[in-house]
């Protein structure tokens, strides 16, 4: 009887566990990072480098996606290519449509909001990296807008306030470090990442800080590079 219960439980939870292991967090991170570069194009009045980075990211179309996810990624690519970096601004409707495509992509992949503690440490860290890009995008949007409200979209409205989001990220990074306590090589990386994160989390979470966008984006890029090596 007990063995049958275990079998039944495995049949119920195995799809979730497989999804947790196989979920392409890195592609979601790329999508969020492309969005961030587009926001910088608007902020930096036609920054060609930021635009080229956005194009580079959306051109790396993930392989093996469900049809709905492929269509959403293609939409993000098309929207990116409509941006004219020489114009010196970014249309609000472009951000709204890009965010809608991002949400469609995340939805097509499955449960993107899966509880972190349901994941293995490696996937949990990948999720944190994706969320870091999303958090950074919210900071860029708020810090670079004239009103301080950022771009209001369905995606941005679904997220917690920046100070709360930052605290959640801080708590999660500490939990990941604890989960990987037995991995000496990862502990070295995570110690460095924690120091870099400590440097930028205050301005990101400070609703009045609006002058360190370049510092924040560069440190976040460094964190992502360090964790991806």
C-alpha positions as CSV (number, residue, x, y, z in Angstrom):
1,X,0.0,0.0,0.0
2,X,2.8,2.4,1.0
3,X,4.6,1.7,-2.2
4,X,1.5,2.5,-4.2
5,X,1.2,5.8,-2.4
6,X,4.8,6.6,-3.3
7,X,4.2,5.7,-6.9
8,X,1.1,7.9,-7.0
9,X,3.0,10.7,-5.5
10,X,5.8,10.4,-8.0
11,X,3.3,10.5,-10.9
12,X,1.8,13.7,-9.5
13,X,5.0,15.5,-8.7
14,X,7.3,14.2,-11.5
15,X,6.1,16.7,-14.1
16,X,6.7,19.6,-11.7
17,X,10.2,18.2,-10.8
18,X,11.0,17.8,-14.5
19,X,9.8,21.3,-15.2
20,X,12.0,22.6,-12.4
21,X,15.1,20.9,-13.7
22,X,14.5,21.8,-17.4
23,X,13.0,25.3,-17.2
24,X,15.0,27.6,-19.4
25,X,15.7,30.3,-16.9
26,X,18.7,31.5,-18.9
27,X,16.5,32.3,-21.9
28,X,14.1,34.3,-19.7
29,X,17.2,36.2,-18.4
30,X,18.1,37.0,-21.9
31,X,14.7,38.4,-22.6
32,X,14.7,40.6,-19.5
33,X,18.2,41.7,-20.4
34,X,17.1,42.7,-23.9
35,X,14.3,44.7,-22.4
36,X,16.8,46.5,-20.1
37,X,19.0,47.5,-23.1
38,X,16.0,48.9,-24.9
39,X,15.2,51.0,-21.8
40,X,18.7,52.3,-21.9
41,X,18.4,53.2,-25.6
42,X,15.6,55.6,-24.5
43,X,17.4,56.9,-21.5
44,X,20.7,57.5,-23.3
45,X,19.0,59.2,-26.2
46,X,19.9,56.7,-29.0
47,X,22.8,54.8,-27.5
48,X,23.9,52.6,-30.4
49,X,25.8,50.2,-28.1
50,X,22.7,49.5,-25.9
51,X,20.6,49.0,-29.1
52,X,23.2,46.6,-30.5
53,X,23.2,44.6,-27.3
54,X,19.4,44.3,-27.4
55,X,19.5,43.1,-31.0
56,X,22.3,40.6,-30.1
57,X,20.2,39.1,-27.3
58,X,17.0,38.7,-29.2
59,X,18.9,37.2,-32.2
60,X,20.0,34.4,-29.9
61,X,16.7,32.6,-30.4
62,X,16.4,29.7,-28.0
63,X,16.2,26.2,-29.5
64,X,13.6,23.6,-28.8
65,X,10.8,25.9,-27.6
66,X,7.1,25.3,-27.7
67,X,5.4,27.0,-30.7
68,X,3.8,29.6,-28.4
69,X,7.1,30.5,-26.9
70,X,8.8,30.7,-30.3
71,X,6.1,33.1,-31.5
72,X,6.5,35.3,-28.4
73,X,10.3,35.4,-28.8
74,X,9.9,36.3,-32.5
75,X,7.6,39.1,-31.5
76,X,10.2,40.5,-29.1
77,X,12.8,40.3,-31.9
78,X,10.5,42.2,-34.3
79,X,9.7,44.9,-31.8
80,X,13.4,45.4,-31.1
81,X,14.1,45.8,-34.8
82,X,11.5,48.6,-35.0
83,X,13.4,50.8,-32.6
84,X,15.4,53.6,-34.2
85,X,18.3,54.3,-31.9
86,X,19.0,57.5,-33.8
87,X,15.6,58.9,-32.8
88,X,16.8,59.5,-29.2
89,X,13.7,58.2,-27.5
90,X,11.7,55.0,-26.9
91,X,8.0,54.9,-27.6
92,X,5.9,53.8,-24.6
93,X,3.8,51.4,-26.8
94,X,7.1,49.6,-27.8
95,X,7.8,48.9,-24.1
96,X,4.1,47.8,-23.5
97,X,4.2,45.5,-26.5
98,X,7.6,44.1,-25.6
99,X,6.5,43.4,-22.1
100,X,3.4,41.7,-23.3
101,X,5.6,39.4,-25.5
102,X,7.8,38.7,-22.5
103,X,4.8,37.7,-20.4
104,X,3.5,35.5,-23.3
105,X,7.0,33.9,-23.5
106,X,7.1,33.2,-19.8
107,X,3.5,31.8,-19.8
108,X,4.3,29.5,-22.8
109,X,7.2,28.0,-20.9
110,X,5.1,27.0,-18.0
111,X,5.2,28.1,-14.4
112,X,7.8,30.9,-14.3
113,X,6.7,31.8,-10.8
114,X,7.6,28.4,-9.4
115,X,8.6,28.7,-5.7
116,X,12.4,29.0,-5.4
117,X,12.6,26.3,-2.7
118,X,11.1,23.8,-5.0
119,X,14.2,24.0,-7.2
120,X,17.6,22.4,-7.1
121,X,20.3,24.9,-6.1
122,X,21.6,25.3,-9.6
123,X,18.2,26.1,-11.0
124,X,17.5,28.3,-8.1
125,X,20.6,30.3,-8.9
126,X,19.5,30.6,-12.6
127,X,16.1,31.8,-11.5
128,X,17.8,34.4,-9.3
129,X,19.9,35.6,-12.2
130,X,16.8,36.0,-14.3
131,X,15.0,37.9,-11.5
132,X,18.1,40.1,-11.2
133,X,17.6,41.3,-14.8
134,X,13.9,41.9,-14.1
135,X,14.7,43.9,-11.0
136,X,17.3,45.9,-12.8
137,X,14.9,46.7,-15.6
138,X,12.4,48.1,-13.0
139,X,15.1,50.2,-11.5
140,X,16.2,51.6,-14.9
141,X,12.6,52.4,-15.8
142,X,12.0,54.3,-12.6
143,X,15.3,56.0,-12.3
144,X,15.3,57.3,-15.9
145,X,11.7,58.5,-16.2
146,X,10.9,62.2,-15.7
147,X,8.1,61.4,-13.2
148,X,10.0,58.6,-11.4
149,X,7.1,56.2,-12.1
150,X,8.9,54.3,-15.0
151,X,7.0,52.7,-17.8
152,X,3.7,51.4,-16.6
153,X,2.9,48.1,-18.2
154,X,1.1,44.9,-17.2
155,X,4.5,43.3,-16.4
156,X,5.7,46.2,-14.3
157,X,2.3,46.4,-12.4
158,X,2.6,42.7,-11.6
159,X,5.8,43.2,-9.6
160,X,6.3,44.3,-6.0
161,X,7.7,47.7,-5.2
162,X,11.4,48.0,-5.8
163,X,12.3,48.1,-2.1
164,X,10.3,45.0,-1.4
165,X,11.6,43.3,-4.6
166,X,15.2,44.1,-3.5
167,X,14.7,42.6,-0.1
168,X,13.3,39.4,-1.6
169,X,16.3,39.1,-3.9
170,X,18.6,39.7,-0.9
171,X,16.9,37.0,1.1
172,X,17.0,34.6,-1.8
173,X,20.7,35.1,-2.5
174,X,21.5,34.2,1.1
175,X,19.3,31.1,0.9
176,X,21.1,30.0,-2.3
177,X,24.5,30.5,-0.7
178,X,23.4,28.4,2.2
179,X,22.0,25.7,-0.1
180,X,25.4,25.6,-1.9
181,X,27.5,25.7,1.3
182,X,29.1,22.3,0.4
183,X,30.3,23.5,-3.0
184,X,33.7,25.2,-2.4
185,X,34.1,26.5,-6.0
186,X,30.6,28.1,-5.9
187,X,31.2,29.6,-2.5
188,X,34.1,31.6,-3.9
189,X,31.9,33.0,-6.6
190,X,28.9,33.6,-4.4
191,X,31.1,35.5,-1.9
192,X,32.2,37.9,-4.6
193,X,28.7,38.2,-6.0
194,X,27.4,39.0,-2.5
195,X,29.9,41.8,-2.2
196,X,28.9,43.3,-5.5
197,X,25.2,42.9,-4.8
198,X,25.7,44.6,-1.4
199,X,27.1,47.6,-3.4
200,X,24.1,48.1,-5.6
201,X,21.1,46.8,-3.6
202,X,20.8,50.0,-1.6
203,X,20.4,52.3,-4.7
204,X,18.2,49.8,-6.4
205,X,15.9,49.6,-3.5
206,X,16.0,53.3,-2.6
207,X,12.9,54.9,-4.2
208,X,14.7,58.3,-4.2
209,X,18.0,57.1,-5.8
210,X,18.0,58.0,-9.5
211,X,21.6,59.0,-10.3
212,X,23.6,55.8,-10.5
213,X,22.1,53.9,-13.4
214,X,25.4,53.3,-15.1
215,X,27.0,52.0,-11.9
216,X,24.1,49.7,-11.2
217,X,24.0,48.2,-14.8
218,X,27.7,47.7,-14.9
219,X,27.8,45.9,-11.6
220,X,24.8,43.7,-12.5
221,X,26.6,42.8,-15.8
222,X,29.7,41.8,-13.8
223,X,27.6,39.7,-11.4
224,X,26.0,37.9,-14.4
225,X,29.4,37.3,-16.0
226,X,30.9,35.9,-12.8
227,X,28.0,33.5,-12.2
228,X,28.1,32.3,-15.8
229,X,31.8,31.4,-15.9
